[in-house]
Amino acid sequence: QHTRDAEVLKNLVNYFGCGKYSVRSGGPLYGDYLVTKFNDIKCVIIPFLMKYQLQGAKSRRGDFLALKEAVQLMENNNASLTKESFEKIKQMVSRKNS
């Protein structure tokens, strides 16, 4: 997001009670809301996005479905990925970024 939206992203940290706001290293004009703890993604972010579904291109491309599938793979492996699960997640990310 553009830094003009920094307050919105910082408020996400407060609203969800997890994650952090970070200015992108590639330039000072952009920032991100980052959630890196597996449990926060699984128990906070995914349930929120299931209740309040994404609109637009992100929902049509299946990014959220790929995230849910990756979390399920990790959960099934106790958050420790097998080589096969890791390769499957890499393929999902590759499709998402294409």
Secondary structure, DSSP 8 states (H G I E B T S, - for coil): -BGGGHHHHHHHHHHHT--EEEE-TT-TTBEEEE---HHHIIIIIHHHHHHS---SHHHHHTHHHHHHHHHHHHHHTTT---HHHHHHHHHHHHHHH-
